[in-house]
Amino acid sequence: MLDDVMILHDGEVCFHGDAEGLVGHFEQLGFPCPPNYNPADRVLFLIQQESAEVVRSIKDKWLESGSYQALLTRIERAREWSQAPHGGVSSSESSGSSAEEDACCKADKADALAINKHHKGCCATIRALFQRELRGNSRAWKPILFEAVIGNFMVALVYGALFFRKGHQEDSVCEDPANDEVRGACQRSFQVHLAVLSMIAINVMFAAHAWASEVLQGERAVFLRERAGGYYKVFPYILAKTTAEVPLIYSQVLSMLMGAYWLVGLRGNFFFLSLEMLALALTSSSVMYCATALASTRAQAGAFAMLPQILQFAFSGVLLPIQDIPVFLQWIKWLCPLYYGLGMLSVTEFQYLYAQRDACPSNATCPGVQIRLTVLDLMDVHQESFLWPNLAMCSLLFVGLRLLSVAILWRKSRYVL
């Protein structure tokens, strides 16, 4: 989009030439441009981050480059043309024009200094940023529709075909567990039901991770440039992103549930399950907000997010029952959104078990119910834990991690630019 690029620093030229030559010039200096990165932003951040000695060498290399010599040739030719009788102007006209331009510039500068800068309020800034997000999403409706919605729906159909009617299969198996073999089959059948619920929740969580990483890291250069220009503060930016994120994430949740809910035979309330998955996805994406805020590239963001993802699988009960985790490590589960999300989803999905338990309190008369409740106990799923700690901790982690990402981005924008 640019034919000619000039990059200045402290009144000195770092580069001036055609846009295509910008990347090659800095590659020769040992500063290649990463993939999917704006070359101009790359050079601006490079100059702002490197030491004074490196910046000085960049300026000196420009003075030694062929582009600089070509520029001098162009200037000399323009000077010769202006001094020629047929192409130039008289000295009196030139001096008069220059004097008028200087006077106009001084007047404009004085007017600009006299006007107090008016910064928009927080609500106006959030509204403007949110409208920009909506415009961006409307332009990218095809990727959102096909990758986020239809893609998740197709994955859910695969889950539905793989676990067809597994949500009701346990009833016939666990109806009368008279011997160890039948009790084992009852336990395995219920674990399959629990596994498919976990897989759906994990898929929604990863979809939220991918969205946060792609959008925030893709706009990092734009954010830092606009933040340095004083267009807005960090908090309205994150709040607008969060507001625009909710309907997108919820559409992914609905597409996943609609594809698997009836095929698998899930029993929880559809609306409640969707809201709980939304809470899990938003809390999990908050982890990605912090990782992306810390990182300078997509690769770094993925590396930073790897550890929280591994911890969530290890300490949420997906790979190993909570009761089997060493006691001195069980505290890590309190930092895992997946642990709380699965707790909420399990309480809603298996509400029928708690109802059967209340209707038949004697373990001797309801052995099949007790077998399945024992599996939930091993996963640290309890009916009374829905509000606290599950829902409350999801809310606290969501707010706390978003505020932490605000602090990280504020520091980045303060010290980088």
C-alpha positions as CSV (number, residue, x, y, z in Angstrom):
1,M,0.0,0.0,0.0
2,L,3.0,2.3,0.4
3,D,5.3,3.3,-2.5
4,D,7.9,5.2,-0.4
5,V,8.8,4.7,3.2
6,M,10.9,7.0,5.5
7,I,11.8,6.0,9.0
8,L,13.2,8.7,11.3
9,H,14.7,8.6,14.7
10,D,15.8,11.8,16.6
11,G,15.8,13.7,13.4
12,E,18.0,11.3,11.5
13,V,17.0,8.9,8.8
14,C,17.1,5.1,9.5
15,F,15.7,4.2,6.1
16,H,14.2,5.9,3.1
17,G,13.3,4.0,0.0
18,D,10.6,1.8,-1.6
19,A,8.6,-0.4,0.6
20,E,9.8,-3.6,-1.0
21,G,13.4,-2.7,-0.2
22,L,12.7,-2.2,3.5
23,V,12.7,-5.9,4.4
24,G,15.8,-6.7,2.4
25,H,17.8,-3.8,3.9
26,F,17.2,-4.8,7.5
27,E,17.7,-8.5,6.7
28,Q,21.2,-7.5,5.5
29,L,21.7,-5.8,8.9
30,G,20.8,-9.0,10.7
31,F,17.2,-8.1,11.6
32,P,14.8,-10.3,9.5
33,C,11.1,-9.7,9.7
34,P,9.1,-12.5,11.2
35,P,6.3,-14.1,9.2
36,N,2.9,-12.4,9.2
37,Y,4.4,-9.2,10.7
38,N,4.2,-5.7,9.4
39,P,7.7,-4.7,8.3
40,A,7.2,-1.1,9.3
41,D,6.1,-2.1,12.7
42,R,9.0,-4.5,13.0
43,V,11.5,-1.6,12.3
44,L,9.8,0.8,14.6
45,F,9.8,-1.7,17.5
46,L,13.4,-2.6,16.7
47,I,14.6,1.0,16.9
48,Q,12.7,1.5,20.2
49,Q,14.0,-1.7,21.8
50,E,17.6,-1.8,20.8
51,S,20.5,0.1,22.5
52,A,21.8,3.4,21.3
53,E,24.9,1.8,19.8
54,V,22.7,-0.5,17.6
55,V,20.5,2.3,16.5
56,R,23.6,4.4,15.6
57,S,24.9,1.5,13.5
58,I,21.6,1.3,11.7
59,K,21.8,4.9,10.8
60,D,25.4,4.6,9.7
61,K,24.6,1.6,7.5
62,W,21.9,3.6,5.8
63,L,24.4,6.3,4.9
64,E,26.6,3.6,3.4
65,S,23.8,1.9,1.5
66,G,23.1,2.1,-2.2
67,S,19.6,3.4,-1.5
68,Y,21.2,6.5,0.1
69,Q,23.4,7.1,-2.8
70,A,20.5,6.8,-5.2
71,L,18.6,9.3,-3.0
72,L,21.5,11.7,-3.3
73,T,21.4,11.4,-7.0
74,R,17.7,12.1,-7.1
75,I,18.2,15.2,-5.0
76,E,21.0,16.5,-7.1
77,R,18.9,16.0,-10.3
78,A,16.0,17.8,-8.7
79,R,18.2,20.7,-7.7
80,E,19.6,20.9,-11.2
81,W,16.2,20.9,-12.7
82,S,14.9,23.6,-10.3
83,Q,17.9,25.9,-11.1
84,A,17.4,25.4,-14.9
85,P,15.8,28.5,-16.7
86,H,12.9,26.4,-18.1
87,G,12.0,24.5,-15.0
88,G,12.9,26.7,-12.1
89,V,11.3,29.7,-10.4
90,S,12.8,33.1,-9.5
91,S,14.6,33.5,-6.3
92,S,12.2,36.3,-5.2
93,E,9.2,34.0,-5.8
94,S,10.9,31.2,-4.0
95,S,11.8,33.2,-1.0
96,G,8.4,34.8,-0.9
97,S,6.7,31.4,-1.0
98,S,9.0,30.0,1.7
99,A,8.3,32.9,3.9
100,E,4.6,32.4,3.5
101,E,4.9,28.7,4.3
102,D,7.0,29.3,7.4
103,A,4.4,31.8,8.6
104,C,1.6,29.4,8.1
105,C,3.4,26.6,9.8
106,K,4.2,28.8,12.8
107,A,0.5,29.9,13.0
108,D,-0.7,26.3,12.8
109,K,1.8,25.2,15.5
110,A,0.7,28.1,17.8
111,D,-3.0,27.1,17.3
112,A,-2.2,23.5,18.1
113,L,-0.4,24.4,21.3
114,A,-3.2,26.7,22.3
115,I,-5.9,23.9,22.0
116,N,-6.1,21.6,25.0
117,K,-6.1,18.0,24.2
118,H,-9.5,16.4,24.9
119,H,-9.4,12.7,25.8
120,K,-12.5,10.7,25.3
121,G,-14.1,9.2,28.4
122,C,-13.8,5.5,29.3
123,C,-17.3,4.7,28.1
124,A,-16.8,6.5,24.7
125,T,-13.5,4.7,24.2
126,I,-15.0,1.3,25.0
127,R,-17.9,2.0,22.6
128,A,-15.6,3.0,19.8
129,L,-13.3,0.0,20.3
130,F,-16.3,-2.3,20.5
131,Q,-17.7,-1.0,17.3
132,R,-14.3,-1.5,15.7
133,E,-14.4,-5.1,16.9
134,L,-17.9,-5.6,15.4
135,R,-16.7,-4.2,12.1
136,G,-13.7,-6.5,12.1
137,N,-15.9,-9.5,12.9
138,S,-18.4,-8.6,10.2
139,R,-15.6,-8.5,7.6
140,A,-14.2,-11.8,8.8
141,W,-17.6,-13.6,9.0
142,K,-16.6,-16.4,6.7
143,P,-13.6,-17.6,8.8
144,I,-15.7,-17.2,11.9
145,L,-18.6,-19.2,10.4
146,F,-16.6,-22.0,8.8
147,E,-13.8,-22.4,11.3
148,A,-15.4,-21.6,14.6
149,V,-19.0,-22.6,14.2
150,I,-19.2,-25.2,11.5
151,G,-15.8,-26.7,12.4
152,N,-16.9,-27.2,16.0
153,F,-20.3,-28.6,14.9
154,M,-18.6,-31.2,12.7
155,V,-16.3,-32.2,15.6
156,A,-19.3,-32.5,17.8
157,L,-21.0,-34.8,15.2
158,V,-17.9,-37.0,15.3
159,Y,-18.2,-37.2,19.1
160,G,-21.9,-37.9,18.7
161,A,-21.3,-40.8,16.3
162,L,-18.4,-42.2,18.4
163,F,-20.3,-42.0,21.7
164,F,-23.8,-42.5,20.4
165,R,-26.4,-42.8,23.2
166,K,-23.6,-43.4,25.8
167,G,-25.4,-41.1,28.1
168,H,-28.2,-43.6,28.6
169,Q,-26.4,-46.9,28.2
170,E,-25.3,-46.9,31.9
171,D,-28.9,-47.2,33.1
172,S,-29.4,-50.7,31.7
173,V,-25.9,-51.8,32.8
174,C,-26.1,-50.3,36.4
175,E,-29.7,-51.3,37.0
176,D,-28.8,-54.4,39.1
177,P,-25.0,-54.8,39.7
178,A,-25.2,-58.2,41.4
179,N,-21.6,-59.3,40.9
180,D,-18.2,-57.8,40.5
181,E,-18.3,-58.1,36.7
182,V,-21.5,-56.2,36.4
183,R,-20.3,-53.6,38.8
184,G,-17.1,-53.1,36.7
185,A,-19.2,-52.7,33.6
186,C,-21.4,-50.2,35.3
187,Q,-18.3,-48.2,36.4
188,R,-16.8,-48.3,32.9
189,S,-20.1,-47.3,31.2
190,F,-20.4,-44.3,33.5
191,Q,-16.7,-43.3,33.0
192,V,-17.5,-43.2,29.2
193,H,-20.4,-40.8,29.9
194,L,-18.1,-38.6,32.0
195,A,-15.3,-38.8,29.4
196,V,-17.5,-37.5,26.5
197,L,-18.6,-34.6,28.7
198,S,-15.0,-33.8,29.4
199,M,-14.0,-34.0,25.8
200,I,-16.7,-31.5,24.7
201,A,-15.7,-29.1,27.5
202,I,-12.0,-29.4,26.5
203,N,-12.8,-28.8,22.9
204,V,-14.6,-25.6,23.8
205,M,-11.7,-24.5,26.0
206,F,-9.1,-25.0,23.2
207,A,-11.3,-23.0,20.8
208,A,-11.3,-20.1,23.2
209,H,-7.5,-20.4,23.5
210,A,-7.1,-20.3,19.8
211,W,-9.3,-17.2,19.4
212,A,-7.5,-15.3,22.1
213,S,-4.0,-16.1,20.8
214,E,-4.9,-15.3,17.1
215,V,-6.7,-12.0,17.8
216,L,-4.5,-10.5,20.5
217,Q,-1.2,-11.5,19.0
218,G,-2.3,-10.5,15.5
219,E,-3.2,-7.1,16.8
220,R,-0.2,-6.6,19.1
221,A,1.7,-4.2,16.8
222,V,-1.4,-2.2,16.2
223,F,-2.3,-2.0,19.9
224,L,1.2,-0.9,20.9
225,R,1.3,1.8,18.2
226,E,-2.1,3.2,19.1
227,R,-1.4,3.0,22.8
228,A,1.8,4.9,22.3
229,G,-0.1,7.5,20.4
230,G,-2.5,8.0,23.3
231,Y,-5.6,6.9,21.4
232,Y,-6.9,4.8,24.4
233,K,-5.8,3.1,27.6
234,V,-5.3,-0.6,28.2
235,F,-8.4,-1.3,30.3
236,P,-10.9,-0.1,27.7
237,Y,-9.1,-2.1,25.1
238,I,-9.3,-5.4,27.1
239,L,-12.9,-4.7,28.1
240,A,-14.0,-4.1,24.5
241,K,-12.2,-7.3,23.5
242,T,-13.9,-9.2,26.2
243,T,-17.3,-7.9,25.3
244,A,-16.9,-8.8,21.7
245,E,-15.5,-12.2,22.7
246,V,-18.6,-13.4,24.6
247,P,-20.9,-13.9,21.6
248,L,-18.2,-15.5,19.5
249,I,-17.3,-18.0,22.3
250,Y,-21.0,-18.7,23.0
251,S,-21.6,-19.4,19.3
252,Q,-18.8,-22.0,19.5
253,V,-20.4,-23.5,22.7
254,L,-23.8,-23.7,21.1
255,S,-22.4,-25.4,17.9
256,M,-20.6,-27.9,20.0
257,L,-23.6,-28.7,22.2
258,M,-26.1,-28.9,19.3
259,G,-23.9,-31.4,17.5
260,A,-23.4,-33.7,20.4
261,Y,-26.1,-33.2,23.0
262,W,-28.9,-35.4,21.5
263,L,-26.6,-37.9,19.8
264,V,-24.7,-38.6,22.9
265,G,-27.7,-38.4,25.1
266,L,-26.6,-35.8,27.6
267,R,-29.1,-35.4,30.4
268,G,-28.3,-32.0,31.9
269,N,-30.3,-28.9,31.1
270,F,-29.1,-27.6,27.6
271,F,-29.2,-23.9,28.6
272,F,-27.4,-24.4,31.9
273,L,-24.7,-26.6,30.3
274,S,-24.1,-23.9,27.6
275,L,-23.7,-21.2,30.2
276,E,-21.3,-23.3,32.2
277,M,-19.2,-24.1,29.2
278,L,-19.2,-20.4,28.4
279,A,-17.9,-19.7,31.9
280,L,-15.2,-22.3,31.4
281,A,-14.2,-21.0,28.0
282,L,-13.9,-17.4,29.1
283,T,-11.9,-18.3,32.2
284,S,-9.6,-20.5,30.2
285,S,-9.1,-17.8,27.5
286,S,-8.1,-15.4,30.3
287,V,-5.0,-17.6,30.8
288,M,-4.3,-17.1,27.1
289,Y,-4.7,-13.3,27.5
290,C,-1.9,-13.3,30.1
291,A,0.3,-15.5,28.0
292,T,-0.3,-13.4,24.8
293,A,0.4,-10.2,26.8
294,L,3.7,-11.5,27.9
295,A,4.8,-12.8,24.5
296,S,6.2,-10.9,21.6
297,T,5.3,-13.5,18.9
298,R,2.7,-16.2,18.4
299,A,5.4,-18.8,19.0
300,Q,6.2,-17.3,22.4
301,A,2.5,-17.1,23.3
302,G,2.0,-20.8,22.5
303,A,5.1,-21.7,24.6
304,F,3.9,-19.6,27.5
305,A,0.4,-21.2,27.3
306,M,1.8,-24.8,27.2
307,L,2.5,-25.0,30.9
308,P,-1.0,-23.9,32.1
309,Q,-2.6,-26.3,29.6
310,I,-0.5,-29.2,30.9
311,L,-1.3,-28.3,34.5
312,Q,-5.0,-28.2,33.7
313,F,-5.0,-31.7,32.2
314,A,-2.9,-33.1,35.1
315,F,-4.8,-31.5,38.0
316,S,-8.4,-31.2,36.8
317,G,-9.1,-34.9,37.1
318,V,-9.1,-35.6,33.4
319,L,-6.0,-37.8,33.3
320,L,-5.9,-38.9,36.9
321,P,-8.6,-38.9,39.6
322,I,-8.1,-36.0,42.1
323,Q,-7.9,-38.4,45.0
324,D,-5.0,-40.2,43.4
325,I,-2.9,-37.0,43.0
326,P,-0.3,-36.6,45.8
327,V,-1.6,-34.4,48.6
328,F,1.3,-31.9,48.4
329,L,0.4,-31.2,44.8
330,Q,-3.4,-31.1,45.0
331,W,-3.3,-27.4,45.7
332,I,-2.5,-26.7,42.0
333,K,-6.1,-27.6,41.1
334,W,-7.2,-24.4,42.7
335,L,-5.5,-22.5,39.8
336,C,-7.0,-24.6,37.0
337,P,-10.2,-23.3,35.3
338,L,-10.8,-26.8,33.8
339,Y,-11.2,-28.2,37.3
340,Y,-14.0,-25.8,38.2
341,G,-15.6,-26.0,34.8
342,L,-15.8,-29.8,34.9
343,G,-17.1,-29.6,38.4
344,M,-20.0,-27.4,37.4
345,L,-20.8,-29.4,34.2
346,S,-20.8,-32.7,36.1
347,V,-23.1,-31.4,38.8
348,T,-25.6,-30.3,36.1
349,E,-25.2,-33.3,33.9
350,F,-25.5,-35.9,36.7
351,Q,-28.2,-34.2,38.6
352,Y,-30.4,-37.3,38.0
353,L,-28.0,-39.3,40.1
354,Y,-28.4,-37.0,43.1
355,A,-32.1,-37.1,42.7
356,Q,-32.1,-40.9,42.7
357,R,-29.8,-40.9,45.7
358,D,-32.2,-38.7,47.6
359,A,-35.2,-40.9,46.6
360,C,-33.4,-44.0,47.8
361,P,-30.9,-43.1,50.5
362,S,-29.9,-46.7,51.4
363,N,-26.8,-47.9,49.6
364,A,-28.1,-51.4,49.7
365,T,-31.2,-50.6,47.6
366,C,-29.4,-48.4,45.1
367,P,-26.0,-50.0,44.5
368,G,-25.8,-48.8,40.8
369,V,-26.3,-45.2,41.9
370,Q,-23.7,-45.4,44.6
371,I,-21.1,-46.9,42.2
372,R,-21.5,-43.9,39.9
373,L,-21.4,-41.4,42.8
374,T,-18.2,-43.0,44.0
375,V,-16.6,-42.2,40.6
376,L,-17.7,-38.6,41.0
377,D,-16.2,-38.5,44.5
378,L,-12.9,-39.7,43.1
379,M,-13.1,-36.8,40.6
380,D,-13.8,-34.4,43.5
381,V,-17.2,-33.6,42.1
382,H,-19.8,-32.7,44.8
383,Q,-23.3,-31.3,44.5
384,E,-22.8,-28.7,47.2
385,S,-19.6,-27.4,45.4
386,F,-21.4,-25.9,42.5
387,L,-21.5,-22.3,43.8
388,W,-18.4,-22.5,45.9
389,P,-15.8,-23.1,44.9
390,N,-16.7,-23.9,41.2
391,L,-18.7,-20.9,40.0
392,A,-17.1,-18.4,42.4
393,M,-13.6,-19.4,41.5
394,C,-14.3,-19.3,37.8
395,S,-15.5,-15.8,38.3
396,L,-12.5,-14.8,40.4
397,L,-10.0,-16.3,38.0
398,F,-11.8,-14.6,35.0
399,V,-11.6,-11.2,36.6
400,G,-8.2,-11.6,38.1
401,L,-6.5,-12.9,35.0
402,R,-8.1,-10.2,32.8
403,L,-6.8,-7.5,35.2
404,L,-3.4,-9.2,35.2
405,S,-3.3,-9.0,31.4
406,V,-4.2,-5.3,31.6
407,A,-1.3,-4.8,34.0
408,I,1.1,-6.7,31.7
409,L,0.0,-4.9,28.6
410,W,0.2,-1.6,30.4
411,R,3.8,-2.3,31.4
412,K,4.6,-3.5,27.9
413,S,3.2,-0.4,26.3
414,R,5.0,1.8,28.8
415,Y,8.5,0.3,28.5
416,V,8.5,-0.9,24.9
417,L,7.3,2.3,23.3
